[in-house]
Amino acid sequence: MSYVFAERVSYMESSAIREILKVTEQPEVISFAGGLPAPELFPLAEIRESYGQVLGAGDPSVLQYSTTEGFLPLRVNIAANMKKKGIEVGPGNILLTNGSQQGLDLLTKLFINPGDFIIVEDPTYLGALQTFRSYQARFVTVPTDSEGIDLEALKFAIKQYHPKMIYLTPTFKNPTGVTFSTRRRQEIASLLSQYNIPLIEDDAYGELHYSGSSLPPIKSFDQQERGIYLGTFSKTVAPGLRLGWVVASEEMVAKLVLAKQGTDLHTGTILQRATHYYLENFDVQKHLDALRSEYKSRRDLMLAEMRTNFPSQIHWTEPEGGMFVWVTLPDPLDSVNLLRQAVEAKVAYVPGVPFYANGGGNNTLRLNFSNSSPAQIKEGIERLGRIFTIQ
Ligand SMILES: Cc1ncc(COP(=O)(O)O)c(C=O)c1O
């Protein structure tokens, strides 16, 4: 029997690339494809103790339904951290979500009618495109220069297409690893103060900086509460928790609460309580420093191996943080075709095509360095180097 699905379901296609990448689940394949943190660095004992303490205190409300906004003390903790980044907010400006992916979904649910335009960077985060497509959005892509998104092109796109949302990942972006300069962040905030369009600033990787400190978010320059900031514990604590947050005006949070009620009532009570316990009782700074130090050395190793093993016609980004290196092959080479050869050689990457909202990028690909051991990075880049050299 075949069901008659809603029209939007036809926008939710699984990609051919995902099918090829299924083989990367085999243990002998070295995969640079996923965007996964290093599991050996998860604070397993601390999270176990946090759950134990919260459950062991004898308070049954940790298993009860709770408010849609989320556990107040956790929102207070997050607001204090936002202030350290220059975003002056209180707990009333924060909604807890099941990962920042849910934040993206709820915002799209609130703003996008079928056929509406969203401005995105080219390339941009694939999971955001997937969500936007499921609400039948159309895309306007804006190029970036060395400081970030091109301002003139952004202004032109706003005037020409009257977008309903702008989605940016200004810090250690997935997929390229590239970061906007502080000046460009200020310019974007100032430009957007002239228009009534919400800017969604997705900051999944901001804490993972390997040199200097993190740059101020665009939202920290936003005087008019137009900016909406997405944060997550996925990259700093563990993605399996599924805990993120949205920072927005109180008026916007009230609308998001309505949207979230229809989706899942609220984020898990015990998860919020245990995460709050973890943040308040363990040395989170020390954990972050350990993550930064390990990821930095994996990034350095990957870049050094690429310099040794990749032919000189191949170019790549040198990210100052995050989890990804973005590779550009000489033009006729197609990273989707080459993926089959790579998988036969038991090494995988993600081709760049699905990160481009309106097509293109056939000669690009993304490599993740956080989820592979130094030995795997060395061996995997050597294997890729052999494939790229014989083309
Ligand atoms: C840019 C970006 N935004 C959002 C997400 C979703 O993260 P989560 O839902 O785990 O918070 C990811 C995950 O990889 C990401 O790379």
Ligand as a Chemical Component Dictionary entry (heavy atoms), coordinates in Angstrom:
data_LIG
# 
_chem_comp.id                   LIG 
_chem_comp.type                 NON-POLYMER 
_chem_comp.pdbx_formal_charge   0 
_chem_comp.three_letter_code    LIG 
# 
loop_
_chem_comp_atom.comp_id 
_chem_comp_atom.atom_id 
_chem_comp_atom.alt_atom_id 
_chem_comp_atom.type_symbol 
_chem_comp_atom.charge 
_chem_comp_atom.model_Cartn_x 
_chem_comp_atom.model_Cartn_y 
_chem_comp_atom.model_Cartn_z 
_chem_comp_atom.pdbx_ordinal 
LIG C1 C1 C 0 26.514 24.428 12.217 1  
LIG C2 C2 C 0 25.715 23.428 12.987 2  
LIG N1 N1 N 0 24.554 23.797 13.529 3  
LIG C3 C3 C 0 23.795 22.946 14.220 4  
LIG C4 C4 C 0 24.159 21.629 14.377 5  
LIG C5 C5 C 0 23.248 20.716 15.145 6  
LIG O1 O1 O 0 23.761 20.446 16.374 7  
LIG P1 P1 P 0 22.922 19.909 17.601 8  
LIG O2 O2 O 0 21.507 19.729 17.158 9  
LIG O3 O3 O 0 23.572 18.631 17.985 10 
LIG O4 O4 O 0 23.037 20.958 18.637 11 
LIG C6 C6 C 0 25.366 21.177 13.844 12 
LIG C7 C7 C 0 25.778 19.778 13.999 13 
LIG O5 O5 O 0 26.714 19.295 13.478 14 
LIG C8 C8 C 0 26.158 22.104 13.116 15 
LIG O6 O6 O 0 27.313 21.739 12.554 16 
# 
loop_
_chem_comp_bond.comp_id 
_chem_comp_bond.atom_id_1 
_chem_comp_bond.atom_id_2 
_chem_comp_bond.value_order 
_chem_comp_bond.pdbx_ordinal 
LIG C1 C2 SING 1  
LIG C2 N1 SING 2  
LIG C2 C8 DOUB 3  
LIG N1 C3 DOUB 4  
LIG C3 C4 SING 5  
LIG C4 C5 SING 6  
LIG C4 C6 DOUB 7  
LIG C5 O1 SING 8  
LIG O1 P1 SING 9  
LIG P1 O2 DOUB 10 
LIG P1 O3 SING 11 
LIG P1 O4 SING 12 
LIG C6 C7 SING 13 
LIG C6 C8 SING 14 
LIG C7 O5 DOUB 15 
LIG C8 O6 SING 16 
# 
